[in-house]
Amino acid sequence: MNKRMSITVAIIISLFIALNVHLLFSPRSTVPKSIYVHQYERMIKDYYEEEIPKEGLISPEQIYTVYVGDDETISSWLVKEGDRVQVGNEIALLETERAESQLAAWEAEEEGLLEQREKIESTIATLESERGSARNNSAHVNTTETPGDSDIELTVDVQVDVHEDGAFAQAIAEAERELSEIDKQLTVIQTQLAQDATRPALLSPVDGTVSIVNKYGFTLAADIFNDVKLVTTFVQLDEWQKIEPGDAVRIQNNHLDSIIEGAVHSISEVPATDSRWSEAYDRLDPTIRKNPLDLYEITIMPVEELDNLPFGANVNASIIVNEAEAVSIKINWLESYVKESAFAWKLDEQGRAIKTGVTVPFTVNHRAVITEGLTTGDVAIYNENIDEYNVPNVFLPLPLDLPPRSDWRTFGWKNYLKYGFVE
C-alpha cells in the first residue's frame, strides 16, 4: 500500500510540475518572464556608403570616323596612329579627278542625315507628348523611320501602363542616342564639305588623337579620339540594377596625385560587344560568367581632366550606389530579411523586448544600414531564443568600467582613505 501511494504521489507531483511548466512557458502564457541578453548595441548615427569597386580604362568620350568608300580616292595618307590632330587638319589627300564625286556623295549623305534628324526630333516630340498623357491613360506608340537612302533605322514600340512611364523614358533615351549619333556623323560630313575645293582632302572634325588608320579594304577610314577622356568599365546584371546616371565615383591611379571625383555618365542597356575595351576589361577582371552576354558598359565622367593618363590606362573606380546618414546593426540580428525589409528586436521604455519592422536599403561590412525602425538612442538586442517568449522583460550584463592602473596610482592613498572610510 505504501509503495502504491508513493507512486501515486510521484505521478501527481510530476503532473503538477509539467502543468506549471506548460502554463509558464507556453506561447499563450501571461506570466511575466525575463530573459538574459548579452548582445546589445545602443544606436549611434553614422555615415555609410555602399560602393561597387571596378577596374576601369581611360577611353574617349567620342570616336569620330572620317572615311571614303573607294581605295582609289586616296592619294596619300598624312597621319599615323597616335598623331595629334586639330579641327581642319588634313588626314589624307584625295585624288583630284575623284574628289568631285566624293564631295557629291558627302552632300547626298548630309541631306539624308538632316532628313533623318528632323524625323527623329519629331518622334521624340510625339513620345514626350504621349508620355504626358499616359500618366493617367494607357498609350501605344509604334513608329518606324527610315528616311531616304540612309541605313539608320529607328523603331519605337512602346506600351505604357496607366501608372508607369518607364517604357516611354527608355524609348526617348534610345531616340536621343540615335540623334546624338547623327549629330556626330553630321559633324564629320560638314567638316569635309567646308574644305577648300582646290586641295581636296580628308579633314579632322575635332581636336584629338588618331586611333586607327585603315588604309586598305572596301572603306578607307581613320578613327579619331576626341580630347575628352572618360573612364569605361563593365558590370554584370546585379550591379547594373544598382547603378544610376549621376552616381558619384572615386577614381584612383598610382600616377594621379590624389583621388579624383567623377560621376556615372552613361549606362548601356545593350550587352557589350567585342571591342578593345571589353577585351581589355576581361583580362583585368576575369570573372567567370554563366551568361557571356551578361556584361554592360558603364562610362564615368571625371570632374578633372585626366591629362597625365593616356588612353587605355588602367584605373580603379569606386561607384557609390547608396549612401545614408543612419544607424546600423549586425546583419545576423535581423529576422525575415527580404529585399529592403526586415525585423529587429529593441528595448521599449519599460525595458521589454519588442519586435519592430525596419527598412534596410543596403548593407556594409556585414552590417545592415537602417533608415527606418531604429533611431539614435535605441537599444537593439539579440538573443537567438528571444522569439520563444511573449514580450519578455530583458536584463543586460552589468557594465564594468575599471580605471587604468595609472589613475589608481595618481589618485593617492590619502584620497582612498578619505572616500573609503572617512566619508
Phi, psi and chi 1 to 4 in degrees:
 res  aa     phi    psi   chi1   chi2   chi3   chi4
   1 MET       -  -41.6 -173.4   71.3  178.0      -
   2 ASN   -65.4  -36.2  -70.1  -24.3      -      -
   3 LYS   -66.2  -44.0 -175.5  176.3 -178.9 -179.2
   4 ARG   -62.4  -38.6  -68.4 -178.8  178.8  178.8
   5 MET   -64.6  -40.7 -179.8   64.8   69.1      -
   6 SER   -63.9  -42.7  -61.1      -      -      -
   7 ILE   -64.1  -41.9  -65.4  173.6      -      -
   8 THR   -62.0  -46.1  -57.8      -      -      -
   9 VAL   -61.9  -41.1  171.0      -      -      -
  10 ALA   -63.0  -41.6      -      -      -      -
  11 ILE   -64.3  -43.9  -67.1  173.6      -      -
  12 ILE   -61.2  -44.6  -66.9  173.2      -      -
  13 ILE   -64.2  -41.2  -67.5  173.9      -      -
  14 SER   -63.0  -43.9  -62.3      -      -      -
  15 LEU   -63.4  -38.7  -70.1  173.3      -      -
  16 PHE   -63.1  -44.4  176.7   78.5      -      -
  17 ILE   -65.5  -44.2  -66.1  173.3      -      -
  18 ALA   -61.8  -40.8      -      -      -      -
  19 LEU   -64.4  -42.6  178.1   62.5      -      -
  20 ASN   -67.2  -38.9  -81.1  -86.3      -      -
  21 VAL   -61.9  -42.2  168.4      -      -      -
  22 HIS   -62.8  -46.5  173.7   74.2      -      -
  23 LEU   -63.9  -31.5  -67.3  174.0      -      -
  24 LEU   -79.2  -40.8 -179.8   63.2      -      -
  25 PHE  -110.5    0.7  -66.0  102.3      -      -
  26 SER   -67.8  156.4   69.0      -      -      -
  27 PRO   -58.5  -27.8  -24.4   33.8      -      -
  28 ARG   -91.5    4.6  -64.2 -176.5 -180.0 -178.4
  29 SER   -64.3  136.1  172.3      -      -      -
  30 THR  -103.2    4.2   58.5      -      -      -
  31 VAL   -73.3  123.2  178.8      -      -      -
  32 PRO   -64.4  137.4   23.1  -32.4      -      -
  33 LYS  -131.1  163.9  -62.8  174.0  -71.5  -66.7
  34 SER  -126.3  147.7  -65.7      -      -      -
  35 ILE  -131.8  139.0 -175.9  172.9      -      -
  36 TYR   -84.6  126.9  173.5   69.9      -      -
  37 VAL  -123.7  115.7  173.4      -      -      -
  38 HIS   -99.7   -8.6   72.4  -79.8      -      -
  39 GLN  -108.5  113.9  -63.3 -172.1   66.5      -
  40 TYR  -152.9  157.1   68.6   94.1      -      -
  41 GLU  -143.4  136.8  -70.6 -176.6   -0.6      -
  42 ARG   -87.9  128.8 -175.4  173.9  -64.9  -83.1
  43 MET   -70.8  128.8  -63.1  -66.6   95.3      -
  44 ILE  -127.7  130.6  -60.5  175.3      -      -
  45 LYS   -74.3  140.8 -171.4  171.5  -71.4 -172.3
  46 ASP  -147.9  171.8 -157.6   -9.3      -      -
  47 TYR   -98.5  129.0  175.1   72.9      -      -
  48 TYR  -126.9  147.3  -62.6   94.7      -      -
  49 GLU  -131.9  141.4  -70.9 -178.7  -17.5      -
  50 GLU  -107.9  120.2  179.8 -174.2    9.2      -
  51 GLU  -124.8  151.8   62.6 -179.9   19.1      -
  52 ILE  -113.2  107.5  -60.5  177.4      -      -
  53 PRO   -77.7  133.1   26.8  -30.5      -      -
  54 LYS  -137.1  152.8  -57.2  -62.0  -61.7 -178.0
  55 GLU   -82.4  136.7  -61.4  -72.9  -15.0      -
  56 GLY  -130.4  161.8      -      -      -      -
  57 LEU  -129.0  136.4  -62.1  161.5      -      -
  58 ILE   -69.6  124.3  -57.0  -61.2      -      -
  59 SER  -138.7  163.2   60.7      -      -      -
  60 PRO   -80.1  152.9   30.1  -35.5      -      -
  61 GLU   -67.3  -41.2  177.6 -169.0   30.0      -
  62 GLN  -136.6  147.2  -63.4  -77.0   -1.9      -
  63 ILE  -117.7  119.2  -58.6  175.7      -      -
  64 TYR  -101.6  134.1  -68.2   81.9      -      -
  65 THR  -113.9  119.4  -58.6      -      -      -
  66 VAL  -104.1  137.6  -68.9      -      -      -
  67 TYR  -155.9  162.5   55.2   91.2      -      -
  68 VAL  -135.4  157.7  -65.9      -      -      -
  69 GLY   -99.9   12.6      -      -      -      -
  70 ASP  -145.5  125.2 -171.4  -17.7      -      -
  71 ASP   -66.9  -18.0   59.4   -7.6      -      -
  72 GLU   -82.0   -5.6  -64.3 -178.5   -2.8      -
  73 THR   -78.2  -29.5  -54.9      -      -      -
  74 ILE   -82.7  129.0  -63.1  -67.5      -      -
  75 SER   -87.8  -48.2  171.3      -      -      -
  76 SER  -161.5  145.3   61.1      -      -      -
  77 TRP   -88.0  139.6  -71.3   94.0      -      -
  78 LEU  -111.3   -3.9  -55.1  178.0      -      -
  79 VAL  -131.8  165.4  -62.4      -      -      -
  80 LYS  -137.4  169.9   62.3 -177.9 -177.6  -60.2
  81 GLU   -56.6  134.5  -74.8   87.9  -11.4      -
  82 GLY    95.7  -11.0      -      -      -      -
  83 ASP   -70.4  142.7  -75.5   -7.8      -      -
  84 ARG   -85.5  137.9  -70.4  -79.5  -55.7  160.7
  85 VAL  -134.3  158.5  -68.5      -      -      -
  86 GLN  -121.6  166.8  -65.9 -178.7  -34.3      -
  87 VAL   -55.9  127.9  175.3      -      -      -
  88 GLY    91.1   -9.1      -      -      -      -
  89 ASN   -64.5  146.0  -77.2  173.9      -      -
  90 GLU   -77.9  128.3  -66.2  176.3  -18.3      -
  91 ILE   -92.1  -42.8  -57.1  -63.0      -      -
  92 ALA  -154.8  151.1      -      -      -      -
  93 LEU   -91.6  143.9  -65.0  179.0      -      -
  94 LEU  -100.1  151.7  -55.7 -178.1      -      -
  95 GLU   -66.8  127.8  -67.7  -72.8   -4.1      -
  96 THR   -57.4  -42.9  -55.0      -      -      -
  97 GLU   -70.2  -18.3   62.5  -87.7   12.6      -
  98 ARG  -103.7   -5.1  -67.7 -177.2  176.5  -87.4
  99 ALA   -64.5  -38.8      -      -      -      -
 100 GLU   -62.4  -44.6 -173.7  174.2  -15.3      -
 101 SER   -66.7  -33.7   61.4      -      -      -
 102 GLN   -68.2  -40.8 -178.3   60.8   56.4      -
 103 LEU   -63.1  -38.9  -71.6  171.3      -      -
 104 ALA   -63.6  -39.9      -      -      -      -
 105 ALA   -63.5  -41.0      -      -      -      -
 106 TRP   -65.0  -39.4  -78.7  -28.5      -      -
 107 GLU   -62.9  -42.0  -72.2  173.6   -8.3      -
 108 ALA   -64.7  -39.6      -      -      -      -
 109 GLU   -66.4  -39.0 -171.6  170.1   -4.2      -
 110 GLU   -61.2  -43.4  179.8 -169.1   31.7      -
 111 GLU   -60.5  -43.8 -177.9  179.0   -9.8      -
 112 GLY   -65.1  -39.9      -      -      -      -
 113 LEU   -66.8  -40.0  -72.4  169.7      -      -
 114 LEU   -64.7  -40.4  -71.4  172.2      -      -
 115 GLU   -64.4  -42.3 -177.6 -178.5   -6.5      -
 116 GLN   -62.9  -41.5  172.7   71.4   -3.0      -
 117 ARG   -61.0  -44.0 -168.4 -178.0 -162.0  -75.1
 118 GLU   -62.0  -41.7 -177.9  179.4  -10.3      -
 119 LYS   -71.9  -35.4  -68.4 -171.8  176.4 -177.8
 120 ILE   -68.7  -38.6  -68.4 -179.7      -      -
 121 GLU   -60.1  -39.2  -73.6  176.8  -22.4      -
 122 SER   -65.6  -40.0  175.3      -      -      -
 123 THR   -62.9  -42.3  -62.2      -      -      -
 124 ILE   -62.7  -42.6  -68.2  174.2      -      -
 125 ALA   -61.2  -40.3      -      -      -      -
 126 THR   -64.8  -44.2  -60.2      -      -      -
 127 LEU   -61.6  -43.2  -73.1  168.6      -      -
 128 GLU   -66.0  -37.0  -71.1  177.7  -20.7      -
 129 SER   -66.2  -45.5  175.5      -      -      -
 130 GLU   -66.3  -33.1  -66.1  -69.1  -14.2      -
 131 ARG   -64.5  -39.0 -178.3 -175.1 -176.3 -175.8
 132 GLY   -64.3  -43.4      -      -      -      -
 133 SER   -74.3  -20.5   62.6      -      -      -
 134 ALA   -77.7   -5.7      -      -      -      -
 135 ARG   -66.9  -25.9  -62.8 -174.3 -175.3  -80.7
 136 ASN  -123.1   -1.7  -64.0  -47.7      -      -
 137 ASN  -140.8  153.9  -58.3  -79.3      -      -
 138 SER   -74.4  145.4  -65.5      -      -      -
 139 ALA  -140.1  151.6      -      -      -      -
 140 HIS  -136.2  128.8 -176.7   79.4      -      -
 141 VAL  -128.0  130.8  176.8      -      -      -
 142 ASN  -138.9  112.6 -171.2  -34.5      -      -
 143 THR  -142.4  138.3  178.4      -      -      -
 144 THR  -129.6  124.1  -59.6      -      -      -
 145 GLU  -116.3  124.4  -54.3  -69.4   -9.2      -
 146 THR  -138.9   82.2  -51.2      -      -      -
 147 PRO   -77.4  143.9   28.7  -34.2      -      -
 148 GLY    50.9 -139.0      -      -      -      -
 149 ASP   -96.0    9.3  -63.6  -31.5      -      -
 150 SER   -68.2  144.9  174.3      -      -      -
 151 ASP   -95.5   15.3   60.0   -5.3      -      -
 152 ILE   -97.5  124.8  -59.9  172.9      -      -
 153 GLU  -125.5  131.5 -178.3  177.3  -74.9      -
 154 LEU  -115.7  120.0  171.6   67.1      -      -
 155 THR  -120.1  125.4  -59.1      -      -      -
 156 VAL  -124.7  123.6 -179.5      -      -      -
 157 ASP  -134.6  103.5 -169.8   -6.3      -      -
 158 VAL  -124.8  132.2 -176.8      -      -      -
 159 GLN  -119.1  118.3 -179.5   65.5   45.4      -
 160 VAL  -109.8  127.7 -178.9      -      -      -
 161 ASP   -73.2  157.6 -173.1   79.6      -      -
 162 VAL   -60.3  -29.6   64.7      -      -      -
 163 HIS  -107.3    4.7  -61.7  -59.6      -      -
 164 GLU  -133.8  139.2  -63.2 -179.8   -4.2      -
 165 ASP  -127.2   19.3   64.7   -6.5      -      -
 166 GLY   -61.9  -35.9      -      -      -      -
 167 ALA   -65.8  -39.3      -      -      -      -
 168 PHE   -63.5  -42.4  -91.8  118.8      -      -
 169 ALA   -60.1  -40.0      -      -      -      -
 170 GLN   -66.5  -41.3 -178.4  177.3  -16.8      -
 171 ALA   -65.2  -40.5      -      -      -      -
 172 ILE   -65.5  -41.1  -68.7  171.0      -      -
 173 ALA   -62.3  -40.4      -      -      -      -
 174 GLU   -65.4  -41.5  177.0   62.7   18.7      -
 175 ALA   -64.2  -40.3      -      -      -      -
 176 GLU   -67.0  -33.3  -70.5  176.1  -19.1      -
 177 ARG   -65.0  -42.7 -172.4 -168.8   66.5   78.9
 178 GLU   -62.0  -39.4  -66.9  -77.3   -5.9      -
 179 LEU   -64.4  -40.1 -164.9   61.8      -      -
 180 SER   -63.5  -40.2  175.0      -      -      -
 181 GLU   -65.6  -39.0 -173.1   64.3   25.7      -
 182 ILE   -64.6  -43.0  -71.4  173.9      -      -
 183 ASP   -59.5  -38.5  -73.6  -20.5      -      -
 184 LYS   -65.5  -42.7 -172.9  171.0   68.1  172.0
 185 GLN   -65.3  -37.9  -66.4 -179.1   47.4      -
 186 LEU   -64.4  -37.0  -80.0  170.7      -      -
 187 THR   -59.4  -43.6  -61.6      -      -      -
 188 VAL   -64.6  -49.9  173.2      -      -      -
 189 ILE   -64.8  -45.1  -62.5  -59.9      -      -
 190 GLN   -68.9  -27.8  -69.7  170.9  -11.0      -
 191 THR   -65.1  -41.4  -60.2      -      -      -
 192 GLN   -67.0  -39.3  -47.7  -48.1  -47.9      -
 193 LEU   -72.3  -19.6  -67.1  174.7      -      -
 194 ALA   -88.8    4.9      -      -      -      -
 195 GLN   -78.2  168.1   65.4  179.8  -79.9      -
 196 ASP   -74.6  119.3 -176.8   -1.2      -      -
 197 ALA   -67.1  -17.2      -      -      -      -
 198 THR   -79.2  -15.3   62.1      -      -      -
 199 ARG  -136.2   75.6 -175.5  179.2  168.7   85.1
 200 PRO   -64.4  136.4   24.3  -33.6      -      -
 201 ALA  -159.9  164.9      -      -      -      -
 202 LEU   -84.6  128.6  -83.8  179.2      -      -
 203 LEU  -115.6  149.0  -55.4  179.5      -      -
 204 SER   -75.0  128.9  173.2      -      -      -
 205 PRO   -83.8   -9.8   30.9  -33.4      -      -
 206 VAL  -146.4  165.7  -67.6      -      -      -
 207 ASP   -79.1  129.3  -64.2  -18.5      -      -
 208 GLY   179.5 -155.6      -      -      -      -
 209 THR  -128.0  132.2  -56.4      -      -      -
 210 VAL   -69.4  124.9  177.2      -      -      -
 211 SER   -97.9  -52.8  170.8      -      -      -
 212 ILE  -136.2  139.9  -61.9  174.9      -      -
 213 VAL  -123.1  114.9  177.6      -      -      -
 214 ASN   -98.4  100.9  -67.8  -41.1      -      -
 215 LYS   -91.1   -7.2  -61.4 -179.3 -179.7 -179.1
 216 TYR  -134.5  156.4  -52.0  100.0      -      -
 217 GLY   117.1 -176.0      -      -      -      -
 218 PHE   -67.2  -40.5 -178.2   75.0      -      -
 219 THR  -117.2  125.2  -61.2      -      -      -
 220 LEU   -95.5  131.8  -52.9 -173.4      -      -
 221 ALA  -153.9  161.7      -      -      -      -
 222 ALA  -134.0  129.6      -      -      -      -
 223 ASP   -93.1  135.3  -72.9  -12.0      -      -
 224 ILE  -124.8  123.3  -58.8  172.9      -      -
 225 PHE   -79.8  129.8  -68.2  171.9      -      -
 226 ASN   -73.9  171.4   73.2  -24.2      -      -
 227 ASP   -79.7  -10.8  -77.6  -21.6      -      -
 228 VAL   -80.1  118.7  179.1      -      -      -
 229 LYS  -100.0  131.2  -67.1  179.5  178.4  178.5
 230 LEU  -113.6  174.7  -55.8  179.1      -      -
 231 VAL  -112.5  123.9  174.2      -      -      -
 232 THR  -106.3  132.6  -65.7      -      -      -
 233 THR  -139.8  177.4 -172.6      -      -      -
 234 PHE  -135.9  144.0  -62.6   85.1      -      -
 235 VAL  -131.6  158.8  -62.2      -      -      -
 236 GLN   -94.9  172.7  -67.4 -179.6 -104.1      -
 237 LEU   -56.0  -44.1  179.5   58.9      -      -
 238 ASP   -62.5  -34.3   57.1  -19.4      -      -
 239 GLU   -77.8  -38.6  -62.4  170.7  -34.5      -
 240 TRP   -56.4  -39.1 -175.1   91.4      -      -
 241 GLN   -68.8  -19.9  -68.4  177.6  -35.6      -
 242 LYS   -90.8  -23.0  -65.6 -178.9  178.9 -178.7
 243 ILE   -90.3  139.1  -60.6  172.7      -      -
 244 GLU  -130.6  151.4  -63.5  179.7   -4.5      -
 245 PRO   -57.0  137.5  -25.1   34.5      -      -
 246 GLY    94.5  -10.6      -      -      -      -
 247 ASP   -57.9  138.0  -78.4  -13.5      -      -
 248 ALA   -68.8  147.3      -      -      -      -
 249 VAL  -137.6  142.3 -176.5      -      -      -
 250 ARG  -111.4  126.7  -73.0 -170.2  -73.0  -95.1
 251 ILE  -111.3  130.6  -56.8  165.9      -      -
 252 GLN  -131.6  147.0  -68.0  179.0  -78.2      -
 253 ASN  -160.7  146.6 -179.4  -82.6      -      -
 254 ASN   -60.0  -24.6  -67.5  -24.9      -      -
 255 HIS   -93.2    3.0  -61.3  -74.8      -      -
 256 LEU   -96.3  140.5  -65.1  174.2      -      -
 257 ASP   -67.4  -29.4  -64.6  -26.6      -      -
 258 SER  -154.1  175.4   60.5      -      -      -
 259 ILE   -69.6  133.5  -64.1  174.9      -      -
 260 ILE  -105.4  131.7  -68.1 -178.9      -      -
 261 GLU   -81.1  153.8  -57.4  -66.2  -31.8      -
 262 GLY  -157.2 -174.3      -      -      -      -
 263 ALA  -147.4  150.5      -      -      -      -
 264 VAL   -63.4  124.0  173.5      -      -      -
 265 HIS   -94.0  -44.6  179.8 -103.3      -      -
 266 SER  -150.4  152.7   67.3      -      -      -
 267 ILE  -131.4  116.4  -55.4  171.6      -      -
 268 SER   -77.9  140.2  175.1      -      -      -
 269 GLU  -100.1    1.3  -64.5 -168.5    7.1      -
 270 VAL  -109.3  133.3  179.4      -      -      -
 271 PRO   -54.7  143.6  -25.6   34.6      -      -
 272 ALA   -66.5  130.2      -      -      -      -
 273 THR   -89.8  170.3   55.6      -      -      -
 274 ASP   -61.1  125.2  -68.9  -21.8      -      -
 275 SER  -155.1  169.5   68.5      -      -      -
 276 ARG   -61.4  -31.3   64.2  175.0   68.0 -177.3
 277 TRP   -74.5  -46.7  -50.1  112.0      -      -
 278 SER   -68.8  -35.6   60.0      -      -      -
 279 GLU   -65.1  -42.7  -70.0  174.7    2.8      -
 280 ALA   -65.6  -38.8      -      -      -      -
 281 TYR   -63.8  -39.5  178.8   81.2      -      -
 282 ASP   -59.6  -33.0  -81.4  -22.5      -      -
 283 ARG   -74.2  -34.3  -68.3  179.0  178.0  -86.8
 284 LEU   -75.7  -34.0  -67.5  170.4      -      -
 285 ASP  -134.0   76.0 -176.6   20.5      -      -
 286 PRO   -76.8   54.3   30.6  -33.9      -      -
 287 THR   -71.2  133.7  -58.1      -      -      -
 288 ILE   -76.8  123.0  -62.2  176.0      -      -
 289 ARG  -112.6  129.7  -60.6 -172.8  -60.0  -85.6
 290 LYS   -65.4  -38.2  -65.6 -178.2  179.1  178.8
 291 ASN  -105.0  112.7  178.6    3.4      -      -
 292 PRO   -63.9  -17.5   21.9  -32.0      -      -
 293 LEU   -88.6   -3.9  -67.7  179.1      -      -
 294 ASP   -79.5   65.7 -172.3   13.6      -      -
 295 LEU  -153.9  119.8 -164.0   66.3      -      -
 296 TYR  -125.8  138.9  -59.0   87.2      -      -
 297 GLU   -80.3  135.2 -177.5  178.3  -72.4      -
 298 ILE  -124.0  131.5  -56.4  -70.5      -      -
 299 THR  -112.4  146.5   60.5      -      -      -
 300 ILE  -125.0  130.0  -61.1  163.4      -      -
 301 MET   -99.3  114.6  175.5   68.9   75.6      -
 302 PRO   -75.1  151.7   25.8  -31.0      -      -
 303 VAL   -79.7  -18.4  -62.8      -      -      -
 304 GLU  -116.1  152.1  -58.2  176.4   30.5      -
 305 GLU   -72.0  142.6  -65.5 -176.6   -1.0      -
 306 LEU  -101.0   55.0  -58.8  173.0      -      -
 307 ASP   -65.6  -29.4  -67.7  -26.5      -      -
 308 ASN   -89.5   10.9   57.3  -23.8      -      -
 309 LEU  -123.5  130.4  -69.2  176.8      -      -
 310 PRO   -80.4  165.5   31.9  -35.8      -      -
 311 PHE   -59.6  138.1  -69.5  113.3      -      -
 312 GLY    91.3   -8.3      -      -      -      -
 313 ALA   -64.9  144.2      -      -      -      -
 314 ASN   -89.7  130.2  177.6 -146.3      -      -
 315 VAL  -130.3  164.7  -61.7      -      -      -
 316 ASN  -102.5  129.6  -61.0  116.4      -      -
 317 ALA  -123.5  126.6      -      -      -      -
 318 SER  -109.0  112.1  -65.0      -      -      -
 319 ILE   -91.6  120.5  -55.1  173.5      -      -
 320 ILE   -86.5  105.9  -47.8  -56.8      -      -
 321 VAL   -98.5  -15.4  -65.1      -      -      -
 322 ASN  -151.3  143.3  -92.3  -50.9      -      -
 323 GLU  -151.2  148.0   53.7 -175.1  -23.3      -
 324 ALA  -160.7  146.1      -      -      -      -
 325 GLU   -98.0  100.8 -170.6   82.1   21.6      -
 326 ALA  -156.0 -179.5      -      -      -      -
 327 VAL   -97.3  170.0  -61.0      -      -      -
 328 SER  -151.9  155.6   71.6      -      -      -
 329 ILE  -137.6  169.6   63.2  172.7      -      -
 330 LYS   -65.3  141.6  -63.6  177.3 -178.8  177.9
 331 ILE   -60.0  -38.4  -65.9  177.0      -      -
 332 ASN   -71.8   -4.6   65.4  -36.7      -      -
 333 TRP   -81.5  -12.2  -70.8   18.8      -      -
 334 LEU   -83.4  153.0  -62.3  176.5      -      -
 335 GLU  -122.7  147.1  -64.8 -178.7    9.3      -
 336 SER    51.7   47.4  -55.8      -      -      -
 337 TYR   -79.6  108.6 -177.6   19.9      -      -
 338 VAL  -133.2  122.1  179.3      -      -      -
 339 LYS    54.3 -112.2  -68.2 -174.9  177.3  179.4
 340 GLU  -109.1   11.4  -64.1 -173.7   -1.0      -
 341 SER  -118.6  146.4  -62.3      -      -      -
 342 ALA  -163.5  178.8      -      -      -      -
 343 PHE  -124.4  145.6  -69.8   94.6      -      -
 344 ALA  -137.9  160.4      -      -      -      -
 345 TRP  -104.9  140.0  -72.2   89.9      -      -
 346 LYS  -144.7  169.6   68.8  175.9 -176.2  177.8
 347 LEU   -90.6  136.7  -64.1 -177.3      -      -
 348 ASP   -88.4 -173.6   65.8    6.5      -      -
 349 GLU   -67.0  -21.4  -65.5  179.5   -6.1      -
 350 GLN   -93.6    5.3  -74.4   72.8   42.5      -
 351 GLY    79.9   19.0      -      -      -      -
 352 ARG   -98.3  153.4  -64.6  174.2  -58.8  180.0
 353 ALA   -82.0  127.8      -      -      -      -
 354 ILE  -129.8  143.5   59.4  171.2      -      -
 355 LYS   -90.2  133.9 -177.4 -174.9  -75.0 -170.0
 356 THR  -133.0  142.6 -179.5      -      -      -
 357 GLY   -75.1  138.9      -      -      -      -
 358 VAL  -130.9  154.4  -65.6      -      -      -
 359 THR  -104.9  125.8  -60.6      -      -      -
 360 VAL  -121.6   90.5 -173.4      -      -      -
 361 PRO   -68.2  -28.5   24.4  -34.1      -      -
 362 PHE  -165.9  170.9   60.7   97.2      -      -
 363 THR  -123.6  151.0   62.1      -      -      -
 364 VAL  -142.4  124.7  177.1      -      -      -
 365 ASN    51.0   49.6  -63.2  -32.1      -      -
 366 HIS    65.1   21.4  -53.8  -67.9      -      -
 367 ARG  -123.3  142.3  -65.0 -173.3   67.1   84.0
 368 ALA   -92.2  122.1      -      -      -      -
 369 VAL   -81.9  125.0  176.7      -      -      -
 370 ILE  -116.1  120.7  -63.6  177.4      -      -
 371 THR  -102.4  -17.8   54.2      -      -      -
 372 GLU  -142.7  143.5  -65.6 -178.8   15.3      -
 373 GLY   107.1  -34.8      -      -      -      -
 374 LEU  -130.2  144.3  -69.3  174.8      -      -
 375 THR  -139.7  174.5 -173.2      -      -      -
 376 THR   -55.5  131.4  -57.1      -      -      -
 377 GLY    97.0  -21.9      -      -      -      -
 378 ASP   -65.1  151.4  -74.7  -14.4      -      -
 379 VAL  -108.8  109.0  176.2      -      -      -
 380 ALA   -87.0  140.5      -      -      -      -
 381 ILE  -129.4  161.5   59.1  176.7      -      -
 382 TYR  -146.8  127.7  174.4   71.5      -      -
 383 ASN  -152.8  123.3 -176.3  -51.8      -      -
 384 GLU   -62.1  -18.2   59.8 -177.1    7.6      -
 385 ASN  -103.3    7.3  -61.7  -42.2      -      -
 386 ILE   -64.3  -30.2 -164.3  170.5      -      -
 387 ASP   -73.8   -9.3 -153.1   11.1      -      -
 388 GLU   -80.2   -9.0  -62.0  176.8    2.9      -
 389 TYR  -109.0  157.1  -62.2   88.8      -      -
 390 ASN   -94.4   95.2 -177.7   22.9      -      -
 391 VAL    44.3   66.5 -167.3      -      -      -
 392 PRO   -75.8  152.9   31.1  -35.3      -      -
 393 ASN   -73.9  149.8  -67.8  -42.8      -      -
 394 VAL  -122.4  137.4  170.0      -      -      -
 395 PHE  -124.5  138.3   61.0   97.5      -      -
 396 LEU  -106.1  161.3  -54.0  175.7      -      -
 397 PRO   -63.0  146.1   20.9  -32.0      -      -
 398 LEU   -68.9  123.1 -180.0   67.9      -      -
 399 PRO   -65.4  135.6   20.2  -28.6      -      -
 400 LEU  -122.2  116.5 -178.0   61.5      -      -
 401 ASP  -129.3   97.7 -172.5   12.5      -      -
 402 LEU   -92.8  137.0  -65.4  175.4      -      -
 403 PRO   -69.4  151.6   25.3  -33.2      -      -
 404 PRO   -66.3  159.4   21.3  -31.3      -      -
 405 ARG   -59.3  -33.5 -177.1  174.1  -62.7 -180.0
 406 SER   -62.1  -35.2   58.5      -      -      -
 407 ASP   -70.0  -35.3  -70.0  -13.6      -      -
 408 TRP   -58.2  -44.7  -60.8   -2.8      -      -
 409 ARG   -71.4  -40.6  -66.0  175.4  176.7  175.3
 410 THR   -74.3  -18.8   56.1      -      -      -
 411 PHE   -66.8  -35.0 -169.1   65.2      -      -
 412 GLY    89.1  143.0      -      -      -      -
 413 TRP   -67.9  -29.1   64.7  -88.6      -      -
 414 LYS   -63.5  -39.9  -68.0 -177.4  178.0  179.5
 415 ASN   -68.9  -35.0  -72.0  -39.5      -      -
 416 TYR   -61.1  -44.0  -78.7  111.8      -      -
 417 LEU   -63.6  -42.4  -69.6  174.8      -      -
 418 LYS   -62.2  -50.9  175.4  179.8  178.3 -177.9
 419 TYR   -85.3  -20.5  -66.8  104.7      -      -
 420 GLY   -88.8  -29.5      -      -      -      -
 421 PHE  -126.5  -48.0  -60.9  100.0      -      -
 422 VAL   -63.7  -45.5  177.5      -      -      -
 423 GLU   -96.0      -  -62.7 -174.1    3.1      -
